[in-house]
Amino acid sequence: MKAYVVNQWLKGPEDLTLSTNVPVPEPKEGELQIQVKAVGLNFFDTLMIQGRYQIKPPFPFIPGGEFAGIVLKSTVADFKAGDRVFGSAASFAEVITAPYRNVLPMPSSFTFEQAAGLYITYPTSYAGLVLRANLKAGEYCLIHAAAGGVGIAAVQIAKALGATVIATAGSKEKLEVAKKFGADFAINYRDENWTAQVKKVTNGHGADVVYDPVGLIEESTKCTAWNGRLLVIGFAKGQIEKLPLNRLLLKNISAVGLHWGAYTKNEPERIPEVWKALFDLFESGKLNPALYENIYSLATLPRGLEAINARESYAKVVARFDQHDSKI
Ligand SMILES: NC(=O)c1ccc[n+]([C@@H]2O[C@H](COP(=O)([O-])OP(=O)(O)OC[C@H]3O[C@@H](n4cnc5c(N)ncnc54)[C@H](OP(=O)(O)O)[C@@H]3O)[C@@H](O)[C@H]2O)c1
């Protein structure tokens, strides 16, 4: 089969090469063997091949984080050959194995491309907004980098929960994407006065919840409402932000973090709860996976990673592995 195999740390996606004749992996007890149909691409895939990610697999390794595909072999009762599934595993290969606990059945109406990028973004945004920030219908929710992977999921979830959504992004095109997926207001955070614009569209009230995957918490306190909640999701800007705590005191603000990946270890009982709520929203049609307009292939997958790194892409970037790429 074909797969991207990393034998040494790489400069970037341009150095990824597709190997042929990679042995097809066999599932161990508790694992599934899956034919990958599509993969979700993430910024951390680039960090991983560069040796800059917190997880540094031993060489040689197959990179990748998210996938959708078809079960070829199952060692557990919960899945059988032929099931359409999505989940998390080293996925830049035509056939992979994955622990069954990292795999879920695909929502019935979704394509493989739509399902490929669900596993991280949607539960992150749902758990952040619901479990941590306690977002309520009727509240103002400010979502930064709203056209990005987790941001666009947050826009849809906040709307589905009945909030008024104020989206920020760094370009006119990305603001349009956020609006298309439900944002009520869209503000370019490259404008110097963006916090004043948030105050204006909320009629002076400010944002009740701030969803921040970028590193804009301190600036956001200028337009946070009394009793507001600041939700720390990530630091796409590249620096870990520091916050003067008087900013919290002045307006009764709470700051909370969310580390979705750590729920497996710390609060596993919450995971099915979050997925149940998300599946209900998927089936009701209220959440539609938002995809970048360029769909990559197995061969052009590195270009998808480059688009993410260059900040050109929006929503979820995926690569589809179809019959034109190769046969197993
Ligand atoms: N806490 C968790 O459990 C969790 C889970 C998943 C992801 N995350 C984190 O959330 C963050 C966003 O992830 P994502 O998948 O949404 O990424 P993404 O799709 O690449 O989106 C990130 C967005 O951040 C904005 N941005 C602002 N400054 C940037 C900069 N200097 N460089 C690059 N982008 C910049 C860009 O939007 P504009 O061009 O519009 O500014 C970009 O669209 C990452 O830091 C990730 O590690 C956290």
PDBQT file of the ligand as one rigid body, heavy atoms in Angstrom, charges set to zero:
ROOT
HETATM    1  N1  LIG A 401      -7.831  23.047  23.540  1.00  0.00    +0.000 N 
HETATM    2  C1  LIG A 401      -8.033  21.999  22.752  1.00  0.00    +0.000 C 
HETATM    3  O1  LIG A 401      -8.452  20.938  23.199  1.00  0.00    +0.000 OA
HETATM    4  C2  LIG A 401      -7.777  22.176  21.278  1.00  0.00    +0.000 A 
HETATM    5  C3  LIG A 401      -8.293  21.267  20.341  1.00  0.00    +0.000 A 
HETATM    6  C4  LIG A 401      -8.058  21.517  18.987  1.00  0.00    +0.000 A 
HETATM    7  C5  LIG A 401      -7.316  22.620  18.592  1.00  0.00    +0.000 A 
HETATM    8  N2  LIG A 401      -6.801  23.456  19.536  1.00  0.00    +0.000 N 
HETATM    9  C6  LIG A 401      -5.986  24.634  19.174  1.00  0.00    +0.000 C 
HETATM   10  O2  LIG A 401      -6.790  25.602  18.550  1.00  0.00    +0.000 OA
HETATM   11  C7  LIG A 401      -5.998  26.383  17.664  1.00  0.00    +0.000 C 
HETATM   12  C8  LIG A 401      -6.692  26.489  16.314  1.00  0.00    +0.000 C 
HETATM   13  O3  LIG A 401      -6.799  25.189  15.732  1.00  0.00    +0.000 OA
HETATM   14  P1  LIG A 401      -7.516  25.019  14.319  1.00  0.00    +0.000 P 
HETATM   15  O4  LIG A 401      -7.559  23.569  14.035  1.00  0.00    +0.000 OA
HETATM   16  O5  LIG A 401      -8.774  25.795  14.277  1.00  0.00    +0.000 OA
HETATM   17  O6  LIG A 401      -6.453  25.706  13.359  1.00  0.00    +0.000 OA
HETATM   18  P2  LIG A 401      -6.671  26.410  11.947  1.00  0.00    +0.000 P 
HETATM   19  O7  LIG A 401      -7.784  25.762  11.198  1.00  0.00    +0.000 OA
HETATM   20  O8  LIG A 401      -5.322  26.475  11.328  1.00  0.00    +0.000 OA
HETATM   21  O9  LIG A 401      -7.170  27.875  12.323  1.00  0.00    +0.000 OA
HETATM   22  C9  LIG A 401      -6.382  28.743  13.070  1.00  0.00    +0.000 C 
HETATM   23  C10 LIG A 401      -6.773  30.177  12.737  1.00  0.00    +0.000 C 
HETATM   24  O10 LIG A 401      -6.059  31.037  13.606  1.00  0.00    +0.000 OA
HETATM   25  C11 LIG A 401      -5.942  32.295  12.988  1.00  0.00    +0.000 C 
HETATM   26  N3  LIG A 401      -4.641  32.882  13.290  1.00  0.00    +0.000 N 
HETATM   27  C12 LIG A 401      -4.454  34.034  13.954  1.00  0.00    +0.000 A 
HETATM   28  N4  LIG A 401      -3.168  34.316  14.065  1.00  0.00    +0.000 NA
HETATM   29  C13 LIG A 401      -2.500  33.337  13.437  1.00  0.00    +0.000 A 
HETATM   30  C14 LIG A 401      -1.128  33.095  13.191  1.00  0.00    +0.000 A 
HETATM   31  N5  LIG A 401      -0.176  33.930  13.622  1.00  0.00    +0.000 N 
HETATM   32  N6  LIG A 401      -0.799  31.983  12.512  1.00  0.00    +0.000 NA
HETATM   33  C15 LIG A 401      -1.739  31.120  12.080  1.00  0.00    +0.000 A 
HETATM   34  N7  LIG A 401      -3.066  31.307  12.280  1.00  0.00    +0.000 NA
HETATM   35  C16 LIG A 401      -3.434  32.402  12.949  1.00  0.00    +0.000 A 
HETATM   36  C17 LIG A 401      -6.135  32.075  11.477  1.00  0.00    +0.000 C 
HETATM   37  O11 LIG A 401      -7.301  32.800  11.102  1.00  0.00    +0.000 OA
HETATM   38  P3  LIG A 401      -7.194  34.254  10.430  1.00  0.00    +0.000 P 
HETATM   39  O12 LIG A 401      -6.322  34.123   9.215  1.00  0.00    +0.000 OA
HETATM   40  O13 LIG A 401      -8.602  34.577  10.150  1.00  0.00    +0.000 OA
HETATM   41  O14 LIG A 401      -6.580  35.131  11.479  1.00  0.00    +0.000 OA
HETATM   42  C18 LIG A 401      -6.425  30.591  11.324  1.00  0.00    +0.000 C 
HETATM   43  O15 LIG A 401      -7.523  30.347  10.470  1.00  0.00    +0.000 OA
HETATM   44  C19 LIG A 401      -4.630  25.711  17.603  1.00  0.00    +0.000 C 
HETATM   45  O16 LIG A 401      -3.739  26.434  18.425  1.00  0.00    +0.000 OA
HETATM   46  C20 LIG A 401      -4.882  24.328  18.165  1.00  0.00    +0.000 C 
HETATM   47  O17 LIG A 401      -3.735  23.785  18.784  1.00  0.00    +0.000 OA
HETATM   48  C21 LIG A 401      -7.024  23.264  20.852  1.00  0.00    +0.000 A 
ENDROOT
TORSDOF 0
